[in-house]
Amino acid sequence: MTTDAPRKLDGVLSTLDVAIRDLTLAKEKGDSGVAPAKDAFGSVGALLTMMKELMIDEQDYVELGLSCANVCRALDRGLDGRRLDELSRSVLETIQLLTTTVAEIQRKITKQTKRNAVGRIFHARDDVEAIAAWKLDLNNILQVFNTELAIDTHIMVANIQRNVLTNQGGADGKHQSVSVQASFMVGELPPPAPRACFGRDEFIERVINLAQNLTPIALVGAGGIGKTCIALAALHHDYIKQRFGDNRRFIRCDQFSASCTNFLRRLSKVVGAGVKEPEDLAPLRPILSSKEMFIVLDNAESILDPRGADGEEIYGIVEELSQFDNICLCITSRITTIPPDCDTLEIPTLSMEAACDTFYRIHRCDGQSDSINDILNQLDFHPLSVTLLATVAQQNRWDNNRLAGEWEQRQTAVLQTGHNKSLASAVELSLASPMFRELGPEARGLLEVVAFFPQGIDENKLDWLFPNISNGSTIFDTFCVLSLTYRNHGFITMLAPLRDYLCPKNPMLSPPLCAAKERYFSRMAVKFSRNTTVFEESQWITSEDTNVEHLLDVFTSVDANSERVWNACEHFIRHLYWHKPRHTVLKLKIEGLSDEHRSKPQCLFFLAELCCSIGNRVDRKRFLTHTLRLRREGGDAHHIAVTLRKLSGANRMLGLYKEGIQHVKEATEIFGRLGETGEHTRCLNNLAHLLYKDEQIDAAEDVAIRTIKLLPEKGR
């Protein structure tokens, strides 16, 4: 603390004493006639008294106390000698906002006081953001109040002059004229700016740049992506406030029934036109064209849905609003059916850094955690989901370990706060739209298929995947229009939180998904060999391997007794071996399959081949050894011999030449007995290599000569 701090504190305490005294007098005098102001004086006085007590120990409250005192002085000065009918609705709303804000600050401070056993309140290191936010709120109210009061004073003077000139300046008429004109000019205040809008500076700046030329703007994206936050941050940006002043308007389009009448009524009220029941835009044009305005139509999908009752008419009104050369129209919408003149900004999910900032601003339990950051990644850094997750954890007082455990068990079902704010309500809002309902009963089932597959579905294979859906392209286009899905490198997919919510809980009870499964299984079952057309066509797996792997991972769990599922598993691994060698999560599923299952030997065999192609020689031998045991139990001589031949090759690559020689000799004897010359020749060739590696040079030469003698018999 500097040496000036005690002097400053003394001055502030003295200032607060004067302010408290003045407020007490203002509350008690009855000549102002403004009842809401009496409540405001009482609330501010009570808070100032608390501020005075706190500042004896806590220097952090000095600036807050000064802000509070400045607001009350402006309020007292501005209302002195005025009557209720001389004040506009906006001034009265500002007074009410002051009362509410002050009461909320006092409530939070009181709550913290009671919670803290040692009697101390906050500390700047912990609560500087909260105190700064309260101070900002009070200063914003002061600025708005002074601006609104100046407008009222200007209007009053103008009307008095006009009444004098026209000799119509009676007292009653004067006050009525002032009241009506003030309502016409002021309109309705927008909501406050968001306290934090992490990772959105780029989009806020783009909105500001477009606003400089009054270009209409559309912020489009999925529910909960942060469109409203960006719009409000722009609405309260210094440039927008300086240019548009009090002509900044905000309309929540989802707070009234979607009809032309309701929309026009709400627009008239918000801009201060004073027209109670406008039938069209005509009576509003004078006020709309009288000055520059910045108008936000928030959640505009509720009125712009082309399948809504008055969708076409409302769209025409919004389109005309976008064409006013003095209005910057900003639309936020989940659907992309917005006027063509709008410059559309597609709002993406957050960056990892911004998502972490958002989460840890709300949930400050244990500091940052890798497990929590991983959950945020699983949520695709979706702003609403991140906020809900942090809020739920904060409300339940979960530490990071408890939160990670809850997520592991319930996934996005965790995302529901105590006040019923949830991801589910955000998704269902989109599904309740007229445009979605018109798609028919099969639409949700198709969404479930998109949600099930991690990659989404190939846009070029809609007819193949859904042969019974005649208008598949139209349906999936509509999903994209509604921001339920989006296109990504040829696939139609969706954000991870939506995917988790819409994914069928029991895949076997989803007819569209089961039908899609059968399509994939049939496609993989086609036999192929190198240098054939079928082999080339089978390379489709390289672009959809993640989808097929997930399909098999799920169905080998929920339908583990199905031989068709395990046959498909074998075919998939064979496809990977030929076209995209890599590790697979199905490895553990195959190993865990019962030895009595008919499909296990073949699955193990191809898993061993896949291990070979990715250089895992130890696992290759282990799987082939297991396969050989199962083959011997089955008694199929051909498959036993093939496994022995492959096992000899595995031993050769591991340097186990003698063991390999033993296996390949047995395989050679079986193929010779079966009369399979081609396989017999391969075994002799392998045997020659093994003998050579084992430095049995003469024996290797003898076997090589036998191999050469067999080749002409097959024309090779």
Order of alpha helices (4+ residues) and beta strands (2+ residues): alpha-alpha-alpha-alpha-alpha-alpha-alpha-beta-alpha-alpha-beta-alpha-alpha-beta-alpha-alpha-beta-beta-alpha-alpha-alpha-alpha-alpha-alpha-alpha-beta-alpha-alpha-beta-beta-alpha-alpha-alpha-alpha-alpha-alpha-alpha-alpha-alpha-alpha-alpha-alpha
